[in-house]
Amino acid sequence: MSTNTVDQTPEPLLTIVIPAYLEQMNIRHAIDRCKIALAEMEISYEILIVDDASPDETGAIADSLAAEDPHVRVIHNLVNVNVGTSILIGYRAARGVLVTHNAMDLPFDPRDLGRILTLFKDPEMALVVVSRTDRSAHSLWRKTTSFLHHWLIRLLFWSALPDMNFVQVCKRSAVLELGVRARSPAFVTPEMIIRAREAGLKIGHVEATFHPRRQGEAKFGKPRDILWTLADMISFRLEHRARRKQQRGS
C-alpha cells in the first residue's frame, strides 16, 4: 500500500472514503460532485480515494485529482483486496473527526450528508446508519442476495435496522476502537454496527434515496463474495457466542 501525503488541516471535520476499482469512467465526475456538495456545506473535509490495484487508469486519474486539490488524497493498494478491506484501510488512514464512505458511482448523494452531520451535534452520537428507501434499480439477483443477507444478520445477531450495508457516518475515534475483523465485501459494515451496539455506543438512523449506477459495471454479488461474507459472518457469530459464554461465566 502506498499513499501520497499532502499538507492540509490535520483534522478536518469529515473524511469521505471512496474505494475505487475499474472506475476510470466515474472517478472525475464523482470527486467533482463530492467537492461541490461539501463546499456548499462550508465544512472542512478530505476525500480519500482508495485505489484497489485497478489495472485501468483509475489510479493515475486519482493521483492527478490529488495533485490538483489538497482536499483529495489517494491510497494505492498493492494488490486487489476488495471493497470491505479498502473501506477499513481508508478509515484507518482518515484524518477526519467523522468518517464515512461511498461508492464511486455515488449511490448515496453527498448532498444528503448535511442533514446527517447535524445529528452529531449530540456529543454522545457515535454512528449514524443510513438505509436505502428504494432498491427497485437492483437486479433480481441483487435483491435476492440483499434480502437473504439482511434476514441472516437478523437471525444471527438481531438488529432492527433495515439496512446495514449502504452508508454509515461515524466518529473515527469510536470506530477505530471496535476491532472489526471482517474483510469481506458485505460484512465489514454490519460487524462495525453490531460491535458499536454491543459497546453501548449511541447509534442514529436516517433514510436516503438510493441512486443507481449510470455507467460501468457493479463489482459486488459474485459467488465468491457471498461465500467470503458468509465465512466472516460465521466467524463473528462464533466469537459472539464465546464472548457471551465468558460473560455469563464470570
FIGU-257507 format. One line per field, with one value per residue: x, y, z of N, C-alpha, C in turn; residue in three letters. Coordinates in pm, whole numbers, plus 32768, in hexadecimal, padded with zeros to 4 digits. Example, Ala and Ser with C-alpha at 12.3 -4.5 7.8 and 13.67 -1.06 7.14 Angstrom:
n_u = [8527 | 8505] .
n_v = [7DC7 | 7F1F] .
n_w = [830C | 82C4] .
ca_u = [84CE | 8557] .
ca_v = [7E3E | 7F96] .
ca_w = [830C | 82CA] .
c_u = [8528 | 850A] .
c_v = [7EB6 | 8003] .
c_w = [830C | 8313] .
resn = [ALA | SER] .
***
This chain:
n_u = [8055 | 8039 | 8048 | 7FFB | 8063 | 7FDF | 800A | 7F1E | 7DFC | 7E1E | 7D54 | 7C3D | 7AD7 | 7A46 | 7A81 | 7A60 | 7A64 | 7AAF | 7AAB | 7B4C | 7B3C | 7B80 | 7B04 | 7B24 | 7A77 | 79C6 | 7A47 | 7AA9 | 79BD | 7933 | 79DB | 79DB | 78CB | 78B5 | 7965 | 78E4 | 77F1 | 7851 | 78D8 | 7803 | 7793 | 7842 | 790C | 7A36 | 7AF1 | 7B5D | 7B98 | 7BC9 | 7C50 | 7C59 | 7D0F | 7CE4 | 7DBA | 7D88 | 7D83 | 7D5C | 7D48 | 7D01 | 7D9B | 7E63 | 7DCA | 7D5A | 7E40 | 7E7C | 7DA0 | 7DCD | 7EB8 | 7E5A | 7DB7 | 7DC6 | 7D0C | 7CE1 | 7D51 | 7E15 | 7E23 | 7ED8 | 7E94 | 7F6A | 7F26 | 7DF3 | 7CF0 | 7BE6 | 7AA4 | 7A4F | 7B37 | 7BC3 | 7B28 | 7B57 | 7C6D | 7C6C | 7BDC | 7C8D | 7D5E | 7CEF | 7CC6 | 7BFD | 7B17 | 7A1D | 79BA | 7961 | 78E2 | 78CA | 785B | 7901 | 784F | 7798 | 76A2 | 762F | 75C9 | 76A6 | 764B | 758A | 760E | 760F | 7526 | 7552 | 763F | 75EE | 7583 | 7656 | 767A | 7622 | 76E2 | 7704 | 76CA | 7741 | 773A | 7691 | 75A5 | 7550 | 743E | 73BF | 72B3 | 723F | 725B | 7228 | 72BB | 7372 | 73EB | 7339 | 73D1 | 747B | 73BE | 735C | 7440 | 747A | 7395 | 73A3 | 7495 | 745B | 7392 | 7419 | 74DA | 742F | 73C9 | 74AE | 7526 | 7471 | 73E1 | 7332 | 7356 | 731A | 73D3 | 751E | 75EF | 7615 | 765D | 7720 | 775C | 7851 | 78F7 | 7A4B | 7B01 | 7A6B | 7A31 | 7B2D | 7B6E | 7AD4 | 7B2A | 7AF5 | 7AE6 | 7A98 | 7AC7 | 7A4A | 7979 | 786D | 7849 | 78E3 | 787E | 7782 | 77ED | 787C | 77AA | 7719 | 77DA | 77FA | 76FE | 7701 | 77C9 | 774D | 7732 | 76A0 | 75B4 | 7536 | 742D | 73D8 | 731E | 7363 | 7363 | 73AA | 748D | 74A5 | 75AF | 763F | 76FA | 7800 | 7851 | 77B3 | 7860 | 7827 | 778F | 77DD | 7805 | 78EB | 790B | 7824 | 784E | 7935 | 78D3 | 7817 | 78C8 | 7950 | 7878 | 782A | 7914 | 7917 | 782C | 786C | 7937 | 789C | 77E6 | 789C | 7901 | 781C | 77E9 | 78C8 | 7899 | 77B2 | 781C | 78CC] .
n_v = [7F8A | 80DD | 823E | 838E | 84B4 | 85E1 | 8722 | 87AB | 881F | 877C | 86EF | 86D5 | 8713 | 8646 | 8513 | 847D | 833E | 8298 | 817A | 80F5 | 8046 | 7FEE | 80DB | 81AB | 8235 | 82B4 | 8343 | 8453 | 84ED | 849C | 84F2 | 8606 | 8641 | 8601 | 86C0 | 87B1 | 8795 | 8787 | 8878 | 8928 | 88F8 | 8971 | 8907 | 8879 | 8786 | 8648 | 857D | 8432 | 835E | 8209 | 8151 | 801F | 7F77 | 7F98 | 7F2D | 7FD7 | 8133 | 81A6 | 81D1 | 8286 | 8362 | 83A3 | 83F6 | 84DC | 857B | 85A2 | 8632 | 871E | 8786 | 87C5 | 875B | 865A | 8513 | 83EB | 828D | 8176 | 802F | 7F18 | 7E20 | 7D8F | 7DA5 | 7DAC | 7E4A | 7E59 | 7E3F | 7F17 | 7FEE | 7FE0 | 8010 | 8116 | 8194 | 8179 | 8214 | 830A | 846A | 84FD | 8579 | 850A | 83F3 | 8362 | 8295 | 8256 | 81D5 | 81DC | 8211 | 82A9 | 8256 | 82BC | 83FD | 8503 | 85FB | 85C6 | 85A7 | 8686 | 869A | 85BD | 85ED | 86AA | 8615 | 85D2 | 869E | 8655 | 85F4 | 84ED | 844C | 834B | 82BA | 82BC | 8215 | 81E8 | 819A | 8105 | 8186 | 811A | 8007 | 7FC7 | 7FD9 | 7F11 | 7DD3 | 7C98 | 7BCC | 7C5F | 7CD0 | 7BE8 | 7B78 | 7C49 | 7C4C | 7B4E | 7B67 | 7C38 | 7BC3 | 7AE9 | 7B63 | 7BDA | 7AF3 | 7A7A | 7B42 | 7BFE | 7D23 | 7E4D | 7F01 | 7F63 | 7F5A | 7F13 | 7F2D | 8005 | 8132 | 81CC | 82BF | 8322 | 835B | 836E | 8328 | 827F | 81A4 | 8138 | 80BB | 7FD9 | 7EEA | 7E54 | 7D26 | 7CAD | 7C8E | 7C74 | 7CCA | 7D05 | 7CFF | 7D9C | 7E9E | 7E56 | 7DC1 | 7E8A | 7F32 | 7E89 | 7E50 | 7F53 | 7F7F | 7EBB | 7F1E | 7FE6 | 80DB | 820A | 81FD | 8281 | 829E | 82D1 | 8307 | 82F4 | 8348 | 8252 | 824F | 81D3 | 812D | 81C9 | 81A6 | 80C0 | 7F8A | 7ED9 | 7E5E | 7DA0 | 7C7D | 7B8D | 7A25 | 79D6 | 7AB2 | 7AA0 | 79AC | 79ED | 7ABA | 7A27 | 7980 | 7A3B | 7A92 | 79AC | 797E | 7A61 | 7A37 | 7951 | 79BC | 7A78 | 79D6 | 794E | 7A21 | 7A72 | 798F | 7994 | 7A80 | 7A3B | 7979 | 79FE] .
n_w = [8000 | 7FAC | 7FDD | 7F84 | 8023 | 8099 | 8115 | 81E9 | 829F | 83D0 | 844F | 83C7 | 83C6 | 8345 | 829E | 8167 | 80F7 | 7FD1 | 7F2E | 7E08 | 7CE1 | 7BA0 | 7B3B | 7A86 | 79E0 | 7A87 | 7B53 | 7B4F | 7B33 | 7C1A | 7CEF | 7CC1 | 7CEF | 7DFF | 7E6E | 7E2C | 7EBC | 7FC7 | 7FE0 | 7FD6 | 80CC | 8170 | 8217 | 82AF | 8202 | 8178 | 805B | 802F | 7F5A | 7F1D | 7E61 | 7DDC | 7D73 | 7C5E | 7B0B | 7A38 | 79D7 | 7AC6 | 7BB6 | 7B60 | 7B10 | 7C05 | 7C90 | 7BFF | 7C3D | 7D4E | 7D42 | 7CDF | 7DA6 | 7EFA | 7FA8 | 7F60 | 7F85 | 7F40 | 7F5C | 7EF8 | 7ED0 | 7ED4 | 7E77 | 7DFF | 7EE3 | 7F13 | 7F59 | 8069 | 810F | 80A6 | 80FD | 8213 | 8215 | 81B9 | 8288 | 835D | 830A | 82FB | 8347 | 83AE | 84A8 | 849C | 83D5 | 829E | 8190 | 802F | 7EF3 | 7DB1 | 7CE7 | 7D64 | 7DFD | 7EDC | 7F0E | 7F37 | 7F8F | 8049 | 8134 | 81D7 | 827F | 831A | 83A4 | 845C | 8529 | 85C6 | 8670 | 8760 | 8863 | 88B3 | 87E0 | 8718 | 862C | 84F8 | 8443 | 82F5 | 8231 | 8103 | 803F | 7F62 | 7E91 | 7D8E | 7CA6 | 7CB1 | 7C3D | 7C1A | 7C8B | 7D35 | 7DE2 | 7E58 | 7ED9 | 7F89 | 8027 | 80A4 | 812A | 81DD | 8283 | 82EA | 8389 | 8444 | 84B8 | 8529 | 85C8 | 8619 | 85C3 | 85A4 | 84DE | 838F | 82C1 | 829A | 81F7 | 8151 | 8176 | 8275 | 8370 | 844D | 858C | 8578 | 8641 | 86E2 | 863C | 8602 | 86EA | 86F6 | 8684 | 8593 | 84E1 | 83F6 | 8293 | 81AA | 8088 | 80D7 | 81EA | 828F | 82DB | 835C | 8437 | 84B9 | 850C | 85B6 | 867B | 86DD | 874D | 8818 | 88B1 | 892F | 88B4 | 8837 | 8737 | 8612 | 851A | 83C9 | 8297 | 8137 | 7FDB | 7EEA | 7DDF | 7C9F | 7BE9 | 7ACE | 7A05 | 79A6 | 7A54 | 7B60 | 7C80 | 7D3C | 7DDD | 7D72 | 7D70 | 7E0B | 7EB0 | 7F4B | 7FD3 | 8062 | 8103 | 8199 | 8224 | 82C4 | 835B | 83E9 | 847B | 851F | 85A9 | 8640 | 86E0 | 8764 | 87F5 | 889C | 8932 | 89BC | 8A58 | 8AFA | 8B84 | 8C11 | 8CB4 | 8D57] .
ca_u = [8000 | 8081 | 7FEF | 8038 | 8041 | 7FD3 | 7FF6 | 7EA1 | 7DCA | 7E39 | 7CDC | 7BC2 | 7A5D | 7A12 | 7AC7 | 7A12 | 7AB6 | 7A70 | 7AF7 | 7B45 | 7B73 | 7B4D | 7AA4 | 7B59 | 7A0A | 7976 | 7A8F | 7AAE | 7937 | 7911 | 7A27 | 79A8 | 784A | 78CF | 79A3 | 787C | 7794 | 7894 | 78F4 | 7784 | 777B | 78A2 | 7951 | 7ABA | 7ADF | 7BB9 | 7B65 | 7C34 | 7C3A | 7CA8 | 7D1B | 7CF6 | 7E10 | 7D3F | 7DDC | 7D40 | 7D81 | 7CC6 | 7E02 | 7EA5 | 7D6B | 7D52 | 7EB7 | 7E71 | 7D3D | 7E0E | 7F1A | 7E10 | 7D69 | 7DF7 | 7CA1 | 7CDB | 7DC5 | 7E0A | 7E6C | 7EDD | 7EAB | 7FCA | 7EDA | 7D63 | 7CC3 | 7B54 | 7A6F | 7A48 | 7BBB | 7BE7 | 7AE5 | 7BA2 | 7CEC | 7C4E | 7BB5 | 7D03 | 7DB5 | 7CA3 | 7CEC | 7B85 | 7AD4 | 79B6 | 79E0 | 78F8 | 7912 | 786B | 7891 | 7928 | 77DB | 7748 | 7618 | 7602 | 75E2 | 76F0 | 7600 | 753B | 765F | 75F4 | 74C4 | 7589 | 76A4 | 75AE | 7568 | 76CC | 7677 | 7616 | 776B | 7708 | 76B4 | 77BD | 772B | 760E | 7591 | 74F9 | 7400 | 7387 | 7221 | 720D | 72B9 | 71E8 | 731D | 73C4 | 73C3 | 72F7 | 743B | 74A7 | 7351 | 7354 | 74B2 | 746B | 732A | 73D6 | 74FD | 7419 | 734C | 747B | 7512 | 73C9 | 73C0 | 7527 | 7554 | 73FD | 73EA | 72B9 | 737A | 72F1 | 743E | 75A0 | 7656 | 760F | 76BB | 7722 | 77B2 | 7875 | 796C | 7ABE | 7B3C | 7A19 | 7A3C | 7BB2 | 7B76 | 7A77 | 7B71 | 7AAE | 7B3C | 7A6A | 7B0A | 79F9 | 7933 | 77E8 | 7838 | 7934 | 782B | 772A | 7837 | 7899 | 772F | 76F9 | 783C | 77DA | 7688 | 7727 | 7820 | 76F9 | 773D | 7621 | 75A8 | 74C3 | 7401 | 738E | 7308 | 738F | 7346 | 7413 | 749C | 74E0 | 7626 | 761D | 775A | 7859 | 7811 | 77B8 | 78CC | 7801 | 7729 | 7813 | 7800 | 795C | 78EF | 77BE | 788D | 7990 | 787E | 77E3 | 7936 | 7964 | 7802 | 7832 | 7984 | 78ED | 77C6 | 78B2 | 7975 | 782D | 77B6 | 7906 | 7908 | 77A7 | 77FF | 792C | 7857 | 7757 | 786A | 791C] .
ca_v = [8000 | 815B | 82B2 | 8411 | 8506 | 866F | 8770 | 87F4 | 881C | 86F4 | 86A9 | 8710 | 86DD | 85CF | 84CA | 841F | 82D3 | 8265 | 8110 | 8102 | 7FD9 | 7FF7 | 8149 | 821D | 827F | 82F8 | 837E | 84E6 | 8521 | 8481 | 854A | 868E | 864C | 8604 | 8740 | 8818 | 8783 | 87A6 | 8908 | 896B | 88E8 | 89C7 | 88BB | 8846 | 86FC | 8609 | 850C | 83CF | 82F7 | 8190 | 810A | 7F92 | 7F38 | 7F96 | 7F1D | 803E | 81B6 | 81DB | 8202 | 82FB | 83D1 | 83C7 | 8443 | 8561 | 85C5 | 85C8 | 869A | 8798 | 87B7 | 878C | 8715 | 85D1 | 84BB | 8368 | 8217 | 810F | 7FA7 | 7ED2 | 7DB2 | 7DA1 | 7D6B | 7DB8 | 7EC7 | 7E58 | 7E5D | 7F9E | 804B | 7FDF | 8054 | 81A4 | 81C4 | 8180 | 8280 | 8388 | 84D1 | 8544 | 8559 | 84AE | 83AC | 8319 | 825A | 8254 | 8194 | 823E | 8238 | 82FE | 822B | 8319 | 8487 | 8548 | 866E | 8598 | 85A4 | 86FA | 867E | 8555 | 862A | 86F2 | 85B8 | 85CB | 8708 | 8607 | 85C4 | 845D | 8403 | 830E | 8280 | 82CA | 81B4 | 8218 | 812B | 8125 | 818B | 80DC | 7FAB | 7F99 | 7FD4 | 7E99 | 7D5B | 7C33 | 7B88 | 7CB9 | 7CD9 | 7B69 | 7B6A | 7CAE | 7C1E | 7ADF | 7B9F | 7C84 | 7B6C | 7A96 | 7BB6 | 7BE5 | 7A72 | 7A5C | 7BAC | 7C52 | 7DB4 | 7E86 | 7F5A | 7F28 | 7F59 | 7F21 | 7F22 | 8075 | 819B | 81F0 | 832F | 8302 | 8399 | 8319 | 82F4 | 8210 | 8132 | 80FD | 806C | 7F68 | 7E70 | 7E07 | 7CBE | 7C85 | 7CCB | 7C54 | 7D3E | 7D23 | 7CF0 | 7DFC | 7F04 | 7E1B | 7DA1 | 7F08 | 7F62 | 7E2D | 7E69 | 7FD6 | 7F6A | 7E6D | 7F72 | 804A | 815C | 823E | 81E9 | 82C0 | 8262 | 8326 | 82CC | 8346 | 830F | 8207 | 8279 | 8163 | 8142 | 81F4 | 816F | 8060 | 7F12 | 7EC0 | 7E01 | 7D4D | 7C18 | 7B13 | 79B4 | 79D6 | 7B1B | 7A6C | 7948 | 7A36 | 7AFD | 79C0 | 7954 | 7AA4 | 7A95 | 7938 | 7995 | 7AC3 | 79F7 | 78FB | 7A17 | 7AB4 | 7972 | 7934 | 7A94 | 7A70 | 7923 | 79C3 | 7AE5 | 79F5 | 792B | 7A54] .
ca_w = [8000 | 7FAC | 7FE5 | 7F73 | 8097 | 807A | 818E | 81F1 | 8327 | 83FF | 847C | 8391 | 8403 | 8302 | 8233 | 8116 | 80BD | 7F58 | 7EEA | 7D77 | 7C91 | 7B16 | 7B3E | 7A3B | 79A3 | 7AED | 7BC2 | 7B4A | 7B4D | 7CA5 | 7D49 | 7CAD | 7D34 | 7E8F | 7E90 | 7E24 | 7F2D | 8045 | 7FE2 | 7FF5 | 815C | 81B4 | 8280 | 828A | 81D6 | 811B | 800E | 802E | 7EF5 | 7F31 | 7DE0 | 7DFE | 7D0D | 7BDF | 7A97 | 79D4 | 79F7 | 7B41 | 7C12 | 7B26 | 7B18 | 7C93 | 7CB1 | 7BC2 | 7C8D | 7DCB | 7D23 | 7CC2 | 7E17 | 7F78 | 7FF0 | 7F2D | 7F9B | 7EFE | 7F8A | 7E91 | 7EFF | 7E7D | 7E39 | 7E0B | 7F61 | 7F11 | 7F8F | 80FA | 8145 | 807C | 8158 | 8291 | 81FD | 81B3 | 830D | 83B3 | 82D9 | 82FA | 83A7 | 83DA | 8526 | 846D | 835B | 8259 | 8113 | 7FC0 | 7E7D | 7D4E | 7C96 | 7DBE | 7E1B | 7F44 | 7EE2 | 7FA3 | 7FC3 | 80BB | 81AD | 822C | 82E9 | 8372 | 83FA | 84CA | 8597 | 861A | 86D5 | 87DB | 887C | 88CC | 8764 | 86E8 | 85A8 | 84B8 | 83D8 | 828A | 81E7 | 807F | 8039 | 7EE7 | 7E50 | 7D13 | 7C3A | 7CBF | 7BF3 | 7C6C | 7CD8 | 7DA0 | 7E43 | 7EA0 | 7F35 | 7FF1 | 8081 | 80F5 | 8180 | 8247 | 82E1 | 832E | 83F4 | 84AC | 84FB | 8576 | 8622 | 8632 | 85B1 | 856B | 8471 | 830F | 825D | 82DC | 8190 | 80F5 | 81A0 | 8303 | 8397 | 84D7 | 85C7 | 8558 | 86BC | 8713 | 85E1 | 860B | 8764 | 86F1 | 8662 | 852C | 84A8 | 8371 | 8220 | 8134 | 8051 | 810C | 827B | 82DB | 831C | 83C1 | 84B2 | 84FC | 854D | 8624 | 86E5 | 8719 | 87A3 | 888E | 8904 | 896F | 8871 | 8806 | 86A7 | 85D3 | 849B | 836A | 8213 | 80C7 | 7F58 | 7EA4 | 7D54 | 7C55 | 7B96 | 7A46 | 79A6 | 79E5 | 7A88 | 7BF0 | 7CA0 | 7DAE | 7DC9 | 7D36 | 7DCF | 7E6A | 7F12 | 7FA4 | 8029 | 80BA | 8164 | 81F3 | 827B | 8329 | 83B0 | 8442 | 84D6 | 8582 | 85FC | 86A0 | 8741 | 87AD | 8855 | 88FF | 898A | 8A14 | 8AB8 | 8B5A | 8BD8 | 8C6D | 8D14 | 8DB1] .
c_u = [8059 | 801E | 803B | 800A | 8043 | 7FBD | 7F73 | 7E75 | 7DD7 | 7DBD | 7C60 | 7B49 | 7A39 | 7A74 | 7A62 | 7A73 | 7A6C | 7ACB | 7AE4 | 7B88 | 7B30 | 7AE2 | 7AD5 | 7AEA | 79BF | 79C3 | 7A90 | 7A26 | 7912 | 7959 | 79F8 | 7924 | 785C | 7908 | 793B | 781F | 77D4 | 78B6 | 7876 | 7764 | 77D9 | 78DF | 79DD | 7AAC | 7B59 | 7B70 | 7BD9 | 7C0F | 7C94 | 7CA5 | 7D40 | 7D40 | 7DC9 | 7DA0 | 7DC3 | 7D7F | 7D4C | 7D2F | 7E46 | 7E4A | 7D5E | 7DC9 | 7EB0 | 7E0C | 7D7A | 7E74 | 7ED7 | 7DD0 | 7D99 | 7D8B | 7C9A | 7D5D | 7DAA | 7E5D | 7E66 | 7EF6 | 7F09 | 7F8A | 7E45 | 7D31 | 7C2B | 7B25 | 7A6D | 7ACB | 7BE6 | 7BA4 | 7B30 | 7C28 | 7CD6 | 7C2B | 7C2F | 7D62 | 7D71 | 7CD5 | 7C72 | 7B56 | 7A64 | 79E5 | 7968 | 7933 | 78A3 | 78AB | 78AD | 78B6 | 7775 | 76B7 | 75DA | 7629 | 762C | 76AA | 75AA | 758B | 763D | 7596 | 74F5 | 75ED | 7666 | 7592 | 75DF | 76DD | 765F | 769F | 7774 | 76F4 | 773A | 77B2 | 769D | 7608 | 752C | 74C2 | 73C3 | 72EF | 71EA | 7279 | 7285 | 724C | 7376 | 7390 | 737D | 735C | 7467 | 743B | 734B | 73C6 | 74AA | 7402 | 735E | 7440 | 74BF | 73DA | 73AB | 74BD | 74AE | 73BF | 7437 | 7545 | 74E4 | 741D | 736A | 72D7 | 7359 | 7361 | 74C2 | 7612 | 7652 | 767B | 76AF | 777D | 77D2 | 78EA | 79E2 | 7AF9 | 7AEF | 7A2C | 7AC2 | 7BC1 | 7B23 | 7ABB | 7B29 | 7B0F | 7B13 | 7ABA | 7AB7 | 79A9 | 78B4 | 77D8 | 788E | 78DB | 77C3 | 7774 | 7857 | 781F | 770D | 7759 | 7821 | 7764 | 76AF | 7785 | 77D1 | 7700 | 76B4 | 761F | 7529 | 74A1 | 73B6 | 737B | 7338 | 7371 | 73C0 | 7415 | 74E5 | 7559 | 75FC | 7680 | 77C0 | 780A | 781E | 781D | 78A5 | 779F | 775A | 780E | 7871 | 7947 | 7889 | 77FA | 78EB | 7942 | 7845 | 784E | 7950 | 78F1 | 7807 | 78A1 | 795D | 7883 | 7806 | 78F8 | 790C | 77FB | 781D | 7910 | 7893 | 77B4 | 7860 | 78EE | 77F9 | 77A3 | 78B7 | 78C3] .
c_v = [807C | 81CD | 8331 | 8468 | 8598 | 86B9 | 87BC | 87F0 | 878F | 86A7 | 86F0 | 86D4 | 8655 | 8598 | 8472 | 83BD | 829B | 81FA | 811B | 808B | 7FDD | 8065 | 81C3 | 8271 | 82D7 | 8356 | 8417 | 8523 | 8510 | 84E0 | 85DB | 86A2 | 8653 | 868B | 87B1 | 8810 | 87AD | 883A | 8956 | 8961 | 893E | 8981 | 8898 | 87B2 | 86CA | 8597 | 84AB | 835F | 8280 | 8142 | 8079 | 7F47 | 7F2D | 7F88 | 7F84 | 80C3 | 81F3 | 8219 | 8281 | 8375 | 8401 | 841C | 84D1 | 85B8 | 85F5 | 8636 | 8721 | 87D6 | 8776 | 8749 | 8680 | 8589 | 8434 | 8302 | 81B1 | 8088 | 7F60 | 7E5C | 7DCE | 7D5A | 7D73 | 7E2E | 7ECA | 7E7E | 7EEA | 8007 | 8053 | 8026 | 80EB | 81DD | 81D6 | 81F1 | 8308 | 83E8 | 8514 | 851C | 84F6 | 846D | 8364 | 82DD | 8261 | 8205 | 81FD | 8265 | 8288 | 82CF | 8280 | 83A5 | 84D2 | 85C3 | 8648 | 8595 | 8616 | 86DC | 8610 | 8592 | 8675 | 8697 | 85AE | 8645 | 86CC | 85CB | 852E | 840B | 83CF | 82E1 | 8296 | 826B | 81EB | 819F | 815D | 8125 | 813F | 8084 | 7F7C | 7F8E | 7F58 | 7E27 | 7CFA | 7BE9 | 7BDE | 7CC7 | 7C5B | 7B5B | 7BD0 | 7C85 | 7BB0 | 7B0E | 7BE6 | 7C27 | 7B0C | 7AE4 | 7BC5 | 7B64 | 7A5B | 7AC3 | 7C08 | 7CE8 | 7DE3 | 7EE4 | 7F1A | 7F1A | 7F73 | 7F21 | 7F94 | 80DA | 81AD | 826A | 831C | 8356 | 833A | 82DB | 827C | 8193 | 80EC | 80A5 | 7FEC | 7EE5 | 7E18 | 7DA6 | 7C95 | 7CCE | 7CB8 | 7CCD | 7D65 | 7D0D | 7D4F | 7E60 | 7EC9 | 7DF8 | 7E20 | 7F3A | 7F0B | 7E42 | 7EEF | 7FC9 | 7F23 | 7EBB | 7FE1 | 80D3 | 8188 | 8239 | 822C | 827C | 82C9 | 82D8 | 832D | 82FD | 82C8 | 8232 | 820C | 818C | 8165 | 81C2 | 811A | 7FEC | 7F0A | 7E53 | 7D9A | 7CE0 | 7B98 | 7AA2 | 79B5 | 7A40 | 7AEB | 7A07 | 7989 | 7A7C | 7A9A | 7991 | 79BB | 7AA6 | 7A23 | 794A | 79F7 | 7A8A | 799D | 794F | 7A53 | 7A54 | 7957 | 79A6 | 7A96 | 7A02 | 7950 | 7A29 | 7AA4 | 79A9 | 797F | 7A97] .
c_w = [8000 | 7FAE | 7FC7 | 7FE8 | 806F | 80FD | 8186 | 8283 | 835F | 8429 | 8447 | 83D7 | 83C9 | 829D | 81EB | 80D7 | 8044 | 7F1A | 7E53 | 7D34 | 7C08 | 7B0C | 7AEF | 79F9 | 7A07 | 7B48 | 7BBF | 7B6F | 7BE0 | 7D03 | 7D3B | 7CF7 | 7DCB | 7EBA | 7E8F | 7E9D | 7FB1 | 8050 | 8006 | 808B | 81B1 | 822F | 8250 | 826B | 818A | 80D5 | 7FFD | 7FCD | 7F14 | 7EAE | 7DFD | 7D90 | 7C87 | 7B6A | 7A2A | 7A01 | 7A79 | 7B9D | 7BE0 | 7B2D | 7BA8 | 7CBB | 7C77 | 7C0E | 7D10 | 7DB4 | 7D0C | 7D3D | 7E98 | 7FCC | 7FCA | 7F4D | 7F59 | 7F48 | 7F19 | 7ED4 | 7E9F | 7E37 | 7E4E | 7E88 | 7F72 | 7F66 | 8027 | 813A | 811F | 80D4 | 81DD | 8284 | 81FD | 823B | 8367 | 8389 | 82DD | 8365 | 83E6 | 8464 | 850A | 83EC | 8322 | 81DA | 80AC | 7F50 | 7E13 | 7CF1 | 7CE7 | 7DCB | 7E89 | 7F18 | 7F51 | 7FD9 | 803B | 813D | 820D | 829E | 8349 | 83D4 | 846F | 8541 | 85F6 | 8673 | 875F | 87F8 | 8894 | 884D | 872E | 8657 | 8575 | 8442 | 8374 | 823F | 8165 | 8084 | 7FC1 | 7EAA | 7DC9 | 7C9F | 7C42 | 7C68 | 7C52 | 7CC3 | 7D4E | 7E0A | 7E99 | 7F05 | 7FA6 | 8059 | 80DE | 8157 | 81F9 | 82AF | 8329 | 83A0 | 8466 | 84FD | 8558 | 85E2 | 8652 | 8625 | 856F | 84F7 | 83EA | 82AB | 82A3 | 8277 | 812C | 811A | 8236 | 8312 | 842A | 8508 | 85B3 | 85D6 | 86F1 | 86BE | 85F0 | 8686 | 875F | 86CB | 85FD | 84EA | 841B | 8305 | 81A0 | 8105 | 809B | 81A1 | 82CD | 8323 | 837B | 8443 | 84FF | 8549 | 85C6 | 8699 | 872A | 8777 | 8824 | 88EA | 894A | 8930 | 883D | 876E | 8676 | 854F | 8449 | 82E9 | 81A7 | 8045 | 7F21 | 7E12 | 7D05 | 7C03 | 7B07 | 79DE | 79F1 | 7A1F | 7B20 | 7C0E | 7D0B | 7D85 | 7D88 | 7D9E | 7E35 | 7ED6 | 7F79 | 8006 | 808E | 8128 | 81C9 | 8255 | 82E9 | 838D | 8416 | 84A8 | 8545 | 85DF | 8666 | 870B | 879E | 881A | 88C2 | 8963 | 89EC | 8A7E | 8B24 | 8BB9 | 8C3D | 8CDA | 8D77 | 8E1B] .
resn = [MET | SER | THR | ASN | THR | VAL | ASP | GLN | THR | PRO | GLU | PRO | LEU | LEU | THR | ILE | VAL | ILE | PRO | ALA | TYR | LEU | GLU | GLN | MET | ASN | ILE | ARG | HIS | ALA | ILE | ASP | ARG | CYS | LYS | ILE | ALA | LEU | ALA | GLU | MET | GLU | ILE | SER | TYR | GLU | ILE | LEU | ILE | VAL | ASP | ASP | ALA | SER | PRO | ASP | GLU | THR | GLY | ALA | ILE | ALA | ASP | SER | LEU | ALA | ALA | GLU | ASP | PRO | HIS | VAL | ARG | VAL | ILE | HIS | ASN | LEU | VAL | ASN | VAL | ASN | VAL | GLY | THR | SER | ILE | LEU | ILE | GLY | TYR | ARG | ALA | ALA | ARG | GLY | VAL | LEU | VAL | THR | HIS | ASN | ALA | MET | ASP | LEU | PRO | PHE | ASP | PRO | ARG | ASP | LEU | GLY | ARG | ILE | LEU | THR | LEU | PHE | LYS | ASP | PRO | GLU | MET | ALA | LEU | VAL | VAL | VAL | SER | ARG | THR | ASP | ARG | SER | ALA | HIS | SER | LEU | TRP | ARG | LYS | THR | THR | SER | PHE | LEU | HIS | HIS | TRP | LEU | ILE | ARG | LEU | LEU | PHE | TRP | SER | ALA | LEU | PRO | ASP | MET | ASN | PHE | VAL | GLN | VAL | CYS | LYS | ARG | SER | ALA | VAL | LEU | GLU | LEU | GLY | VAL | ARG | ALA | ARG | SER | PRO | ALA | PHE | VAL | THR | PRO | GLU | MET | ILE | ILE | ARG | ALA | ARG | GLU | ALA | GLY | LEU | LYS | ILE | GLY | HIS | VAL | GLU | ALA | THR | PHE | HIS | PRO | ARG | ARG | GLN | GLY | GLU | ALA | LYS | PHE | GLY | LYS | PRO | ARG | ASP | ILE | LEU | TRP | THR | LEU | ALA | ASP | MET | ILE | SER | PHE | ARG | LEU | GLU | HIS | ARG | ALA | ARG | ARG | LYS | GLN | GLN | ARG | GLY | SER] .
***
